[in-house]
Amino acid sequence: MAPSVLIIGASGNFGRPLVDEFIKNLSKFSKVGILTASSPLKFDEQKSRGIQVVAGSLLDPASYRGFDIVISLAGNSIMRLQPAMIEAAVIAGVTHFYPSEFGSDVGIEALREFRYFRDKRVTRDHLVATAKKNSDFKYTLLITGPFTEWAVDALYGVDKDTKTVNAIARYTVESTLLPLKPGQQKREIRVVGESTTFQGLVDALGEVEGVKYKSIYWLTKDALVEQEKAQRAEDEERVLYWSVRTLGASGNAVIGGPSDNDKFGFTPETARETFQRVYGKH
């Protein structure tokens, strides 16, 4: 039977291209839904294209009823709610959960104390505990490294507008159709485009645009001082901002180990190809 998928966070920067990719592949699923705690009217366009819109609480089992797979795209503001979301989903009969990973491997030792990923690590621990209690429960960690388009975002100090993340959306949709091995509950999927330095990304962007970006270097210790100031001020948004600013310079954003690219039906773009698609002249 074709799987059914419910998406949380469909209006975000990754949610929009992901929903579009599911719409392209609707015939492969029994249904695809969007869960929204706010007005469902903002998803009228997606509804007209075959997406089911569910209006309800992220913490109410009724919101998840009738779906096999849940894909969470929870952002910083609700990341800590994911364990409770998992509990509600399991009560409703969901058997497969994708937590909001889609980036660096938060499980490596070097990131154990990294503040920005704290709630993602807590979610991983909860998934492990849930799988031990429920033999039919499965979860997938989709580990991609930083999105190329977002690596040149103002968050990392690059003065540039960004757009979509098409390749990761394709990986996510195709992964829901990949069977797990009998008895397998945890699945890690590692997909990698191009590994390069942050300066290499900026240089590739400049080549595509025909401009030269000026690099101004911050010391990691200075960013950590700002993070500590924000912590003392109980400003969580700024704590996370300064925490993630140090990730690119640490080298810990790069995905190690063998990739699973060969499981998918397309070849990932290089950084230059991505910038050409998003920022190049058409």
C-alpha positions as CSV (number, residue, x, y, z in Angstrom):
1,M,0.0,0.0,0.0
2,A,1.3,3.5,-0.8
3,P,2.5,5.4,2.2
4,S,0.8,8.5,3.7
5,V,2.9,11.5,4.8
6,L,2.2,14.4,7.1
7,I,4.5,17.5,7.0
8,I,5.1,19.8,9.9
9,G,6.5,23.2,9.1
10,A,5.3,23.4,5.5
11,S,5.4,27.2,5.3
12,G,9.1,27.5,6.1
13,N,12.0,28.0,3.7
14,F,12.5,24.2,3.4
15,G,8.8,23.3,3.7
16,R,7.6,25.1,0.6
17,P,10.0,23.3,-1.9
18,L,9.4,20.0,0.0
19,V,5.6,20.3,-0.5
20,D,6.1,21.2,-4.2
21,E,8.3,18.0,-4.6
22,F,5.6,15.9,-3.0
23,I,3.0,17.4,-5.3
24,K,5.1,16.3,-8.3
25,N,5.0,12.8,-6.9
26,L,1.5,12.6,-5.4
27,S,0.6,9.4,-7.4
28,K,3.2,7.5,-5.3
29,F,1.4,8.2,-2.0
30,S,-2.0,7.4,-0.7
31,K,-2.2,11.0,0.7
32,V,0.1,13.8,1.6
33,G,-0.9,16.3,4.3
34,I,0.2,19.5,6.0
35,L,-0.3,20.1,9.7
36,T,-0.9,23.7,10.6
37,A,-1.7,25.2,14.0
38,S,-2.7,28.5,12.4
39,S,-5.2,29.3,9.7
40,P,-5.5,26.6,7.1
41,L,-6.5,29.2,4.5
42,K,-2.8,30.0,3.8
43,F,-2.5,26.6,2.3
44,D,-5.4,26.9,-0.1
45,E,-3.1,26.7,-3.2
46,Q,-1.5,23.4,-2.0
47,K,-5.0,22.1,-1.1
48,S,-6.2,22.8,-4.7
49,R,-3.2,20.8,-6.0
50,G,-4.1,17.7,-4.0
51,I,-2.6,18.2,-0.5
52,Q,-4.7,17.5,2.6
53,V,-4.6,20.4,5.1
54,V,-5.0,19.4,8.7
55,A,-5.7,22.2,11.2
56,G,-4.8,21.2,14.7
57,S,-2.3,21.2,17.6
58,L,1.2,19.7,17.2
59,L,0.7,18.0,20.5
60,D,-2.8,16.4,19.8
61,P,-2.8,12.8,18.6
62,A,-5.9,13.6,16.5
63,S,-3.8,15.8,14.3
64,Y,-1.7,12.8,13.2
65,R,-4.4,10.2,12.8
66,G,-4.5,8.4,9.5
67,F,-0.9,9.0,8.5
68,D,2.0,6.5,8.4
69,I,5.0,8.9,8.1
70,V,5.6,12.3,9.8
71,I,8.2,14.7,8.5
72,S,9.1,17.4,11.0
73,L,10.7,20.6,9.7
74,A,10.5,22.2,13.2
75,G,12.4,25.4,13.4
76,N,14.2,26.9,16.4
77,S,11.1,28.2,18.1
78,I,9.4,24.7,18.4
79,M,12.4,22.4,18.2
80,R,12.1,21.5,21.9
81,L,8.5,20.3,21.3
82,Q,9.6,17.4,19.0
83,P,9.7,14.7,21.8
84,A,6.0,15.6,22.7
85,M,5.2,15.6,19.0
86,I,6.6,12.1,18.7
87,E,4.5,10.9,21.6
88,A,1.3,12.3,20.1
89,A,2.2,10.8,16.7
90,V,2.8,7.3,18.1
91,I,-0.5,7.4,20.0
92,A,-2.2,8.2,16.7
93,G,-0.6,5.2,15.0
94,V,2.3,6.9,13.1
95,T,5.0,4.3,12.5
96,H,7.8,6.4,10.9
97,F,9.1,9.7,12.1
98,Y,11.6,12.1,10.4
99,P,12.9,14.6,13.0
100,S,14.1,18.0,11.9
101,E,17.7,17.1,11.1
102,F,18.5,18.1,7.5
103,G,22.0,19.5,8.2
104,S,25.1,18.6,10.1
105,D,25.5,15.3,12.0
106,V,24.6,16.4,15.5
107,G,25.6,13.0,16.9
108,I,29.4,13.5,16.5
109,E,31.5,13.9,19.6
110,A,32.7,17.4,18.5
111,L,29.2,18.7,18.6
112,R,28.1,17.1,21.9
113,E,28.2,20.5,23.7
114,F,27.3,22.7,20.8
115,R,24.3,24.8,22.0
116,Y,22.6,25.2,18.6
117,F,21.9,21.5,18.3
118,R,20.9,20.8,21.9
119,D,17.2,20.2,21.2
120,K,18.0,18.0,18.2
121,R,20.2,15.8,20.3
122,V,17.4,15.5,22.9
123,T,15.0,14.5,20.1
124,R,17.4,11.8,18.9
125,D,17.5,10.4,22.5
126,H,13.7,10.4,22.6
127,L,13.5,8.5,19.3
128,V,15.9,5.8,20.6
129,A,13.7,5.4,23.7
130,T,10.5,5.3,21.7
131,A,11.9,2.7,19.3
132,K,12.8,0.5,22.3
133,K,9.2,0.7,23.6
134,N,7.5,0.2,20.2
135,S,8.9,-2.5,17.9
136,D,6.9,-1.2,15.0
137,F,8.2,2.3,15.3
138,K,10.9,3.5,12.8
139,Y,12.7,6.8,12.3
140,T,15.0,8.3,9.7
141,L,17.8,10.8,10.3
142,L,18.4,12.6,7.0
143,I,21.9,14.1,7.3
144,T,22.8,16.5,4.5
145,G,25.4,18.9,5.7
146,P,24.6,22.6,5.4
147,F,22.3,23.6,2.5
148,T,24.5,25.3,-0.1
149,E,21.9,28.0,-0.7
150,W,21.7,28.8,3.0
151,A,25.4,28.7,3.6
152,V,25.6,32.1,1.9
153,D,22.8,33.5,4.1
154,A,23.0,36.7,6.2
155,L,23.0,34.3,9.3
156,Y,26.6,33.5,8.3
157,G,27.5,37.1,7.5
158,V,27.0,37.0,3.7
159,D,25.0,39.9,2.3
160,K,22.9,37.9,-0.1
161,D,19.2,36.8,-0.6
162,T,18.6,33.1,-0.7
163,K,15.9,31.0,-2.3
164,T,15.1,27.3,-2.4
165,V,16.7,23.9,-1.5
166,N,15.4,21.7,-4.4
167,A,17.9,18.9,-4.1
168,I,17.3,18.2,-0.4
169,A,13.5,18.2,-1.1
170,R,14.0,15.5,-3.8
171,Y,16.2,13.4,-1.4
172,T,13.5,13.6,1.3
173,V,10.6,12.6,-1.0
174,E,12.5,9.7,-2.5
175,S,13.7,8.5,0.9
176,T,10.1,7.9,2.1
177,L,9.8,5.4,-0.7
178,L,13.0,3.5,0.2
179,P,12.1,0.3,2.1
180,L,13.8,-0.4,5.5
181,K,15.4,-3.8,6.1
182,P,13.2,-6.2,8.1
183,G,13.5,-5.4,11.8
184,Q,15.3,-2.1,11.2
185,Q,14.0,0.8,13.3
186,K,16.8,3.4,13.0
187,R,17.9,4.6,9.6
188,E,20.6,7.2,8.8
189,I,20.7,8.5,5.3
190,R,23.8,10.6,4.4
191,V,23.6,12.6,1.2
192,V,26.4,14.8,0.1
193,G,26.8,17.3,-2.7
194,E,30.2,19.0,-2.6
195,S,32.6,19.4,0.4
196,T,34.4,22.6,0.3
197,T,35.5,25.5,2.5
198,F,33.4,28.5,3.4
199,Q,35.7,30.7,1.4
200,G,35.3,28.2,-1.5
201,L,31.5,28.7,-1.4
202,V,31.9,32.5,-1.4
203,D,34.3,32.4,-4.3
204,A,32.0,30.1,-6.3
205,L,29.1,32.5,-5.6
206,G,31.2,35.5,-6.8
207,E,32.2,33.7,-10.0
208,V,28.6,33.0,-10.9
209,E,27.6,36.6,-10.2
210,G,30.7,38.2,-11.7
211,V,31.5,40.0,-8.5
212,K,34.1,39.8,-5.8
213,Y,33.0,39.4,-2.2
214,K,35.2,41.0,0.5
215,S,35.9,38.6,3.4
216,I,35.9,40.0,6.9
217,Y,37.0,37.4,9.5
218,W,35.6,37.1,13.0
219,L,37.5,35.1,15.7
220,T,35.5,32.2,17.0
221,K,36.2,33.3,20.6
222,D,34.6,36.7,19.9
223,A,31.4,35.0,18.7
224,L,31.4,32.8,21.9
225,V,31.7,36.0,24.0
226,E,28.6,37.4,22.3
227,Q,26.8,34.0,22.9
228,E,27.6,34.2,26.6
229,K,26.3,37.8,26.8
230,A,23.0,36.7,25.2
231,Q,22.8,33.8,27.6
232,R,23.2,36.1,30.6
233,A,20.5,38.3,29.1
234,E,18.2,35.2,28.6
235,D,17.9,36.1,24.9
236,E,17.6,32.6,23.4
237,E,17.3,33.8,19.8
238,R,20.7,35.6,20.1
239,V,22.2,32.6,21.9
240,L,21.3,30.4,18.9
241,Y,22.4,33.1,16.4
242,W,25.9,33.4,17.8
243,S,26.2,29.6,18.4
244,V,25.5,28.7,14.8
245,R,27.8,31.5,13.5
246,T,30.8,29.4,14.7
247,L,29.7,26.2,13.0
248,G,31.2,26.8,9.5
249,A,34.6,27.8,10.9
250,S,34.8,24.7,13.1
251,G,34.9,22.1,10.3
252,N,32.2,20.1,12.1
253,A,29.5,20.9,9.6
254,V,31.0,18.6,7.0
255,I,29.4,15.1,6.8
256,G,31.9,12.3,7.3
257,G,31.7,8.6,6.3
258,P,30.3,7.0,3.2
259,S,27.4,8.7,1.5
260,D,24.1,7.1,0.3
261,N,23.9,9.2,-2.9
262,D,23.7,6.0,-5.0
263,K,20.3,5.1,-3.5
264,F,18.7,8.0,-5.3
265,G,17.7,8.6,-8.9
266,F,19.7,11.8,-9.5
267,T,23.2,13.3,-9.2
268,P,23.6,16.1,-6.6
269,E,24.7,19.5,-7.8
270,T,28.1,21.0,-7.2
271,A,28.1,24.3,-5.2
272,R,28.8,26.3,-8.4
273,E,25.8,24.5,-10.2
274,T,23.5,25.4,-7.3
275,F,24.6,29.0,-7.3
276,Q,24.1,29.1,-11.0
277,R,20.6,27.8,-10.7
278,V,19.6,30.1,-7.9
279,Y,21.6,33.3,-8.5
280,G,22.8,33.0,-12.1
281,K,21.4,35.0,-15.0
282,H,18.7,33.1,-16.9
